């Protein structure tokens, strides 16, 4: 089963939005999201927190529901379940590669999937409009980087054959 983990800082804004957007992208491309393991976590998360209200609202404007999301902190156990770990900022990438060197080859900036090397800025505490901009940026990066994400996640075309 292909597996992708999205990581941000607190796991209440960017990474849960990215996970929801990625699952929607899989669905819209006929790639059977139920046959994937997709999740999110945070480098400095407090376990059990709901997604931020503006993240929830930004996703609802896109027809996606992240109300059931609860934050979790990255751990070796969690990271080892995923073929691909996509982070939002260079600091996330560096911290995870240093703390989990045996998994370093699985860790990338989300923007690297689209041929860039830029952070996705944290909208925490900002207006709903800023969250919507972040959601649009995440969706664009996922769309433009989808082929590379699928490849690095170990996607096998047989997964989607029904």
Legacy VTK file of the C-alpha trace (Angstrom):
# vtk DataFile Version 3.0
C-alpha trace
ASCII
DATASET POLYDATA
POINTS 162 float
0.000 0.000 0.000
1.540 3.358 -0.983
1.982 5.609 2.045
2.482 9.388 2.328
2.878 11.413 5.519
2.579 15.207 5.523
4.465 17.012 8.298
4.325 20.577 9.581
5.032 22.089 12.998
1.914 21.664 15.159
-0.122 19.402 12.855
-3.162 21.666 13.048
-2.911 23.759 9.844
-0.730 22.890 6.859
-0.231 19.141 7.161
-3.871 18.173 7.803
-4.918 20.436 4.919
-2.257 18.863 2.673
-3.375 15.333 3.581
-7.014 16.160 2.779
-6.049 17.850 -0.482
-3.860 14.912 -1.486
-6.644 12.410 -0.809
-9.035 14.552 -2.878
-6.466 14.684 -5.699
-6.108 10.880 -5.612
-9.885 10.555 -5.798
-10.259 13.023 -8.661
-7.608 11.101 -10.606
-9.301 7.741 -10.027
-6.442 6.515 -7.836
-8.556 4.935 -5.085
-7.566 6.860 -1.932
-8.883 3.972 0.183
-5.926 1.930 -1.110
-3.438 4.450 0.285
-2.123 5.240 3.744
-2.197 9.039 4.029
-1.748 10.883 7.308
-0.186 13.950 8.885
1.916 14.783 11.939
3.869 17.622 13.500
7.445 18.127 14.592
6.267 20.010 17.717
2.667 18.843 17.957
0.614 18.336 21.089
-1.215 15.055 20.596
-4.973 15.219 20.250
-5.553 18.815 19.140
-8.203 19.564 16.532
-7.281 21.323 13.310
-7.387 25.103 13.618
-10.778 26.631 12.945
-9.575 28.502 9.856
-7.998 25.325 8.457
-11.352 23.577 8.910
-13.183 26.462 7.202
-10.681 26.688 4.338
-11.115 22.978 3.658
-14.902 23.176 3.911
-14.842 25.882 1.208
-13.194 23.216 -0.969
-15.761 20.572 -0.008
-13.358 18.736 2.323
-13.949 17.852 5.962
-11.041 17.776 8.438
-13.150 18.201 11.598
-12.197 14.712 12.832
-8.457 15.458 12.577
-6.421 15.156 15.775
-2.779 16.162 15.930
0.077 13.779 16.576
3.820 14.145 17.025
6.276 12.498 14.668
8.042 9.440 16.010
10.291 6.797 14.551
7.440 4.302 14.770
5.098 6.608 12.841
7.645 7.674 10.223
8.678 4.089 9.460
5.140 3.329 8.228
5.493 5.780 5.324
7.280 5.469 1.991
7.307 9.240 1.563
7.410 12.007 4.157
6.589 15.486 2.823
7.436 18.453 5.033
6.518 22.119 4.766
9.771 23.907 5.671
13.521 23.299 5.291
13.801 23.261 9.097
11.360 20.351 9.291
13.375 18.417 6.716
16.684 19.059 8.440
15.352 18.225 11.915
13.770 14.949 10.801
16.801 13.871 8.768
19.090 14.545 11.749
16.821 12.841 14.293
15.932 9.905 12.025
18.961 9.441 9.731
17.855 5.947 8.687
14.756 7.564 7.116
16.481 10.600 5.566
16.039 9.340 2.007
12.234 9.362 2.432
12.006 12.998 3.605
11.411 15.847 1.145
9.991 19.332 1.085
6.521 19.235 -0.453
7.672 21.941 -2.866
10.472 19.656 -4.104
7.793 17.446 -5.644
6.976 20.364 -7.970
10.626 21.114 -8.751
10.966 23.949 -6.243
12.694 24.353 -2.890
10.497 26.796 -1.035
8.724 26.650 2.314
4.968 26.636 2.657
4.488 29.431 5.189
2.518 28.707 8.350
-0.835 30.537 8.384
-1.389 29.881 12.112
-3.146 32.839 13.714
-3.775 34.535 10.366
-7.046 35.354 8.630
-9.230 32.853 6.823
-8.049 34.468 3.594
-4.442 33.531 4.457
-5.503 29.936 5.159
-7.260 29.859 1.796
-4.064 31.093 0.127
-2.103 28.376 1.914
-4.648 25.766 0.823
-4.332 26.976 -2.788
-0.529 26.781 -2.555
-0.665 23.270 -1.093
-3.111 22.134 -3.760
-0.952 23.590 -6.527
2.190 21.899 -5.202
0.361 18.572 -4.922
-1.091 18.898 -8.416
2.217 19.881 -10.031
4.158 17.285 -8.039
1.672 14.435 -8.257
3.684 12.241 -10.637
6.766 12.459 -8.430
4.741 11.898 -5.251
3.183 8.779 -6.775
6.577 7.469 -7.839
8.328 8.106 -4.512
5.383 6.698 -2.548
5.772 3.367 -4.282
2.581 3.693 -6.302
2.007 0.625 -8.395
-0.439 1.129 -11.252
-1.953 -2.221 -10.336
-3.253 -0.637 -7.116
-5.936 1.217 -9.045
-7.050 -1.587 -11.322
-10.562 -2.722 -10.495
LINES 1 163
162 0 1 2 3 4 5 6 7 8 9 10 11 12 13 14 15 16 17 18 19 20 21 22 23 24 25 26 27 28 29 30 31 32 33 34 35 36 37 38 39 40 41 42 43 44 45 46 47 48 49 50 51 52 53 54 55 56 57 58 59 60 61 62 63 64 65 66 67 68 69 70 71 72 73 74 75 76 77 78 79 80 81 82 83 84 85 86 87 88 89 90 91 92 93 94 95 96 97 98 99 100 101 102 103 104 105 106 107 108 109 110 111 112 113 114 115 116 117 118 119 120 121 122 123 124 125 126 127 128 129 130 131 132 133 134 135 136 137 138 139 140 141 142 143 144 145 146 147 148 149 150 151 152 153 154 155 156 157 158 159 160 161
